[in-house]
C-alpha cells in the first residue's frame, strides 16, 4: 500500500511529465549510484535555460532552450561500473535569434565508474559520470547539430528507499548550423546539481534533479530496475 509521501511524489511526477515543454540538460540521476550487476530502463524530461555566445563574435550572446524526451538503458555488468545509452527526441530554439528547430532525433551514451567505496560497505557512494549526446534538428532550410559533453562528480548517500545526491560538473555544448557562420558555444561550462532518487518499490524509482550555474535546469525521470 502506498503511503502519503509516495502518492504525493507520484502525483508531482505525473503532473510534471504532462506539462514539461522544454529540456536541455543531461540528468545525472536515475540512478545516481552504482547498483550492479543489474539492468534499468528509465524515461525522463527536463526544463532548462542556458546562455550561449557566437564563436565568431563574442559580443553576440543569446539564450537557448530546448525540448527533450529521453529513454535511458543502463547496464551494470559488475558492481562498480555502469554503461548506458540514450535515445529520444528534442528541439532547439534561440531566445533572441531566428532559429526555431523542430523535433529531431537525439542520442548519446555514457559511463559511470564507482570511485568509493571499493572494498567495503558505506552509505556514501561517489561516482564519476561521463556522457556525450547529439541532437539533430532543422528550421526551414537550416540544419543544426547540438553536441554536448558532460562529466560529473556525484556524491550520493544511499538509504533504504531514498538517495539524496549532489555534486559538480563540467558541461560543454556546441551548436553547429549548416551553411550559416554563427556556431554557438556555452557561456559557462562549470555547474553544480542536487537531486534525489526515490524507490517506490524495490524495482520502481523516480528521480528529481536541479542544475545551476552552467545552466538552470530541472530534470525528472521514472524507471524500472531489473
Backbone torsions as a table, in degrees:
resi	resn	phi	psi	omega
1	UNK	NA	129.1	-178.9
2	UNK	-72.4	139.2	175.1
3	UNK	-86.9	-179.5	-175.1
4	UNK	-65.1	-39.5	-180.0
5	UNK	-61.7	-43.5	-179.8
6	UNK	-62.2	-43.9	-178.8
7	UNK	-63.6	-43.1	-179.9
8	UNK	-62.8	-45.7	179.6
9	UNK	-63.3	-41.6	179.9
10	UNK	-62.6	-42.2	178.8
11	UNK	-64.1	-42.8	178.7
12	UNK	-62.0	-42.8	-179.0
13	UNK	-64.7	-43.9	179.4
14	UNK	-63.6	-41.6	179.2
15	UNK	-62.9	-46.4	-179.0
16	UNK	-66.4	-39.3	178.3
17	UNK	-63.6	-30.8	-178.7
18	UNK	-84.9	-19.7	-173.6
19	UNK	-114.4	-13.2	-179.0
20	UNK	-64.1	132.3	-176.9
21	UNK	-118.2	-9.7	177.5
22	UNK	-148.1	151.5	-177.1
23	UNK	-150.7	154.1	-176.2
24	UNK	-153.4	-48.3	-173.2
25	UNK	-70.9	154.1	171.7
26	UNK	-92.1	113.0	-177.4
27	UNK	-67.2	143.4	178.1
28	UNK	-86.9	-38.5	-176.5
29	UNK	-76.7	-176.1	179.4
30	UNK	73.0	57.1	0.6
31	UNK	-102.3	153.4	-174.6
32	UNK	-85.0	-9.1	-175.6
33	UNK	-135.4	163.9	-178.0
34	UNK	-80.2	136.0	-177.3
35	UNK	-133.2	8.4	-171.6
36	UNK	-62.2	173.0	-6.0
37	UNK	-70.3	132.0	-176.4
38	UNK	-167.9	174.7	172.5
39	UNK	-138.6	134.6	177.7
40	UNK	-132.6	150.1	179.0
41	UNK	-130.8	127.4	-177.9
42	UNK	-140.4	162.8	177.7
43	UNK	-136.9	139.3	-176.1
44	UNK	-149.0	158.9	173.6
45	UNK	-131.3	163.8	177.3
46	UNK	-156.9	168.0	177.9
47	UNK	-126.0	136.9	-178.5
48	UNK	-150.2	155.9	169.7
49	UNK	-133.5	133.3	-173.4
50	UNK	-143.2	134.7	178.1
51	UNK	-83.6	135.8	178.7
52	UNK	-135.3	165.8	175.1
53	UNK	-142.1	157.1	-179.3
54	UNK	-78.5	130.9	-177.0
55	UNK	-61.5	-41.8	-177.1
56	UNK	-70.1	-20.9	-177.4
57	UNK	-148.5	103.7	-177.5
58	UNK	-62.7	-19.4	-178.4
59	UNK	-76.3	-15.4	-179.6
60	UNK	-94.8	100.9	178.6
61	UNK	-114.7	165.0	-176.0
62	UNK	-159.0	178.6	175.3
63	UNK	-124.9	134.4	-177.9
64	UNK	-115.4	141.9	172.8
65	UNK	-128.6	159.5	-178.1
66	UNK	-154.4	143.6	173.8
67	UNK	-94.1	138.9	-176.0
68	UNK	-152.6	136.5	170.3
69	UNK	-132.7	122.2	-175.4
70	UNK	-127.4	141.2	171.7
71	UNK	-106.3	135.3	-176.0
72	UNK	-122.6	124.0	173.7
73	UNK	-109.1	120.5	-173.7
74	UNK	-115.7	125.0	178.3
75	UNK	-116.7	127.3	177.0
76	UNK	-117.1	94.7	-178.1
77	UNK	-69.3	-27.2	176.4
78	UNK	-136.1	171.7	-173.7
79	UNK	-62.6	-30.5	-169.1
80	UNK	-109.8	15.8	-177.7
81	UNK	-150.1	126.9	172.7
82	UNK	-117.2	140.2	169.3
83	UNK	-126.3	145.4	-175.2
84	UNK	-149.8	161.1	176.5
85	UNK	-123.6	152.2	-179.8
86	UNK	-125.2	137.4	176.8
87	UNK	-148.6	141.8	179.6
88	UNK	173.0	-152.6	-177.5
89	UNK	-132.6	155.2	176.8
90	UNK	-164.0	165.0	172.0
91	UNK	-130.2	-179.9	-175.1
92	UNK	-149.8	130.9	-178.4
93	UNK	-139.7	141.2	172.7
94	UNK	-92.3	137.5	-178.2
95	UNK	-69.2	-48.3	-179.2
96	UNK	-99.1	-21.4	-177.9
97	UNK	-79.2	-175.1	-176.4
98	UNK	-101.7	-4.4	-176.6
99	UNK	-81.8	124.3	175.6
100	UNK	-133.2	86.8	-175.8
101	UNK	-71.8	144.2	177.0
102	UNK	-82.6	174.3	178.8
103	UNK	-61.0	130.3	179.2
104	UNK	-135.6	179.2	-177.6
105	UNK	-78.5	138.9	175.3
106	UNK	-130.9	140.3	179.7
107	UNK	-152.1	160.9	-179.8
108	UNK	-174.4	-177.1	-179.3
109	UNK	-154.6	161.8	-179.7
110	UNK	-158.2	169.5	178.2
111	UNK	-141.3	143.3	-175.2
112	UNK	-137.9	89.3	175.3
113	UNK	-81.4	145.8	176.4
114	UNK	-88.1	130.4	-179.5
115	UNK	-97.5	-28.9	-178.7
116	UNK	-157.9	139.6	-6.1
117	UNK	-82.0	155.8	-179.6
118	UNK	-108.7	-31.3	-175.3
119	UNK	-128.7	0.8	179.5
120	UNK	-147.4	163.2	-176.2
121	UNK	-82.3	138.6	178.5
122	UNK	-157.5	142.1	176.5
123	UNK	-69.2	-19.5	177.0
124	UNK	-84.4	126.8	-180.0
125	UNK	-124.9	123.6	179.3
126	UNK	-115.1	123.9	-179.0
127	UNK	-129.1	159.8	172.5
128	UNK	-113.0	122.8	-176.5
129	UNK	-115.6	116.4	-179.8
130	UNK	-117.2	128.1	-176.6
131	UNK	-133.4	151.2	171.4
132	UNK	-136.9	137.5	-179.5
133	UNK	-145.2	151.7	175.5
134	UNK	-129.3	143.8	175.7
135	UNK	-128.8	128.5	177.9
136	UNK	-111.2	122.4	-178.6
137	UNK	-141.7	171.3	-173.4
138	UNK	-149.8	141.5	174.0
139	UNK	-128.8	108.0	-175.2
140	UNK	55.9	-111.9	-177.9
141	UNK	-105.2	15.8	179.9
142	UNK	-112.0	121.6	175.4
143	UNK	-95.2	143.9	178.4
144	UNK	-131.6	143.4	175.4
145	UNK	-127.4	120.9	175.7
146	UNK	-98.1	130.9	175.6
147	UNK	-121.2	129.6	-176.8
148	UNK	-131.8	132.3	176.0
149	UNK	-119.8	128.5	-179.4
150	UNK	-133.8	130.6	175.0
151	UNK	-127.2	122.8	-174.7
152	UNK	-126.9	142.8	172.0
153	UNK	-104.2	116.7	-169.6
154	UNK	-112.7	127.3	175.0
155	UNK	-111.0	112.6	-177.6
156	UNK	-119.4	142.2	176.1
157	UNK	-112.4	107.6	-170.7
158	UNK	-86.7	116.9	173.8
159	UNK	-111.6	-171.5	-173.6
160	UNK	-60.6	-52.1	-179.0
161	UNK	-127.4	-2.3	-176.1
162	UNK	-129.1	133.3	178.4
163	UNK	-132.9	94.6	172.1
164	UNK	-73.7	148.6	-179.6
165	UNK	-151.8	167.2	177.9
166	UNK	-166.6	175.5	179.5
167	UNK	165.8	-167.5	179.2
168	UNK	-123.9	157.7	-178.7
169	UNK	-150.6	154.1	169.7
170	UNK	-104.9	122.8	-173.6
171	UNK	-135.6	103.7	-176.6
172	UNK	-112.7	135.3	-178.8
173	UNK	-131.0	138.6	175.3
174	UNK	-127.1	133.1	176.1
175	UNK	-117.2	119.2	-179.8
176	UNK	-107.6	126.6	177.7
177	UNK	-105.3	120.7	179.3
178	UNK	-67.2	129.5	175.9
179	UNK	78.8	1.5	-179.5
180	UNK	-129.4	130.4	-174.7
181	UNK	-90.4	60.8	179.2
182	UNK	-145.7	45.5	176.7
183	UNK	-57.7	145.9	-173.7
184	UNK	-125.5	147.5	176.6
185	UNK	-130.3	166.7	-178.6
186	UNK	-69.3	145.1	178.9
187	UNK	-76.7	-32.7	178.9
188	UNK	-135.9	131.8	-176.3
189	UNK	-100.7	-20.5	-175.2
190	UNK	-100.4	135.7	-178.7
191	UNK	-147.1	-179.1	178.2
192	UNK	-134.9	162.8	-178.6
193	UNK	-152.9	154.8	170.8
194	UNK	-136.3	154.3	-179.5
195	UNK	-168.3	-174.3	-178.7
196	UNK	-155.8	132.1	169.5
197	UNK	-99.5	133.7	-178.9
198	UNK	-131.1	123.8	178.3
199	UNK	-91.3	117.3	173.9
200	UNK	-74.3	-42.0	174.0
201	UNK	-131.9	177.0	176.4
202	UNK	-60.2	-13.4	-177.5
203	UNK	-117.2	-30.5	-175.9
204	UNK	-96.2	130.6	-177.9
205	UNK	-137.1	156.6	171.8
206	UNK	-120.6	154.5	177.9
207	UNK	-137.9	133.7	174.3
208	UNK	-124.2	138.7	-177.6
209	UNK	-149.8	141.1	177.8
210	UNK	-124.9	129.6	177.4
211	UNK	-116.2	145.0	178.4
212	UNK	-137.0	169.4	178.3
213	UNK	76.8	-77.4	179.1
214	UNK	-59.7	-38.9	171.9
215	UNK	-155.1	159.7	171.4
216	UNK	-100.3	110.8	-171.1
217	UNK	-143.2	145.1	175.0
218	UNK	-123.4	126.6	-175.2
219	UNK	-122.6	138.0	177.2
220	UNK	-139.7	138.7	178.0
221	UNK	-149.2	163.9	174.6
222	UNK	-139.8	149.2	-175.7
223	UNK	-159.8	-179.1	-178.7
224	UNK	-133.8	130.3	178.5
225	UNK	-103.4	124.1	179.1
226	UNK	-91.2	NA	NA
